[in-house]
């Protein structure tokens, strides 16, 4: 049984609130009596892509569990590489892979420099194809990115979702080892499908999206700030079934 924690959108901004909420989630994971196979953080690590924000995020996201991160629309690739990953700066997509004893996890960079919507560049799709080629026969692969590639019926997010998704869907058709997809960006826990596979959306650490049918205080109020941070646990069973549990983290 593979157990993966999944959090998203901490939006570290140098302030106390985002840091405390991220720390609460990571402390919760650190106190678990079970060693997780991975902790995934699917984007919007920093709020303004500043060096100090990434340096703070690097400290906050330290864990005894393996941690894998990808950029979101609030991140900037070169600074992400330099100050969060400790790598030379580059504007190329930040694609990362983690190979465990029981599965392969590929986090793709769906960010588009200077824009809020998402798109997987041809370079990223070629990279993902290569990861799938190198995966052992029969080993499940979990694919993640920041932007959901389908509408979630939340207009505020759907306008800046991942586009060009038909290219990814075509790749999925010939890749039966893909067990499912995970993403962030929406700041709300959600579950749907993409290309016939599960698509599981992490809650937001820094805030929770107000759904269209929930009453806002005013028309521009898109988020709840009073709900606790939350995360998902994805369980990949020996029979290939993918199960997800969502947890709020309350001090």
C-alpha positions, 0 to 999 in steps of 0.5 A: 500500500502506497500512502501519499500526502498531498497539499497545495497553495501555501502562498508563502508571503513572508507573513505570519498567517501563511507560515503558521498554516503551512507549519501546522500541516507539516507538523501534523505530517511530522507527527504521524506514526507512519512513514509516508511514501511521499508528500506532494506540494502542487504549486503556488509555493510562494505568493510573489516569487521572491527569494525570501519567500522561497527560502522560508518555504524551503524551511517550512516544507522540510520533512522526514518524508520525501517531499516533491514540489511543482510550480504554480501560477504565483511561482517563477521558474528561475527563482523556484529553482534557485531558492527552493530547490537549490539549483541553477536558475533557468526559465525551462519547465520545472518537471520532477520525478520521484521513484518509490518501491511501489510507484512512480510520481511525476510532477509536471510544470503547468505554469505559463510565465506571466499568466495565471492559466496553465498549459503543459509545454511540448517539452513537458509532455516529452519529459512525461513520455520519457518517465513513462517509458522508463517506469518498470512494467506494471508499476503505477504512475501518478501524474501531478501538476498545479492547474486542473485540466478540466472545469470544476464548475467554479467560474473563478478557477475555471477561467484560469485552468489548464488548457490544451488538455487534449494533448495530455489526454492523447498521451494518456490513451496509450499509457495504461500505467497512469493510475490517476492525476493530482493537482491544486490551484482550486483551493478546494478539495474536489474529485472528478475524472480526466481522460478516464482516470481519477483527477484529485484536487487538493484543498488550499493551505492558505485559504478555501475557495467559496463555491458559486452556490455559497453566499458571499459577503460581496460579489468579489469575495471568492475565498473563505479565510476562516476555514482551517488548512487541509490536505489529502491522503492518496492511497494506492492499493496493491490492486491498483485502486486509488482512494483519497481521504481529506483532512482538515488540520486544526490546532 
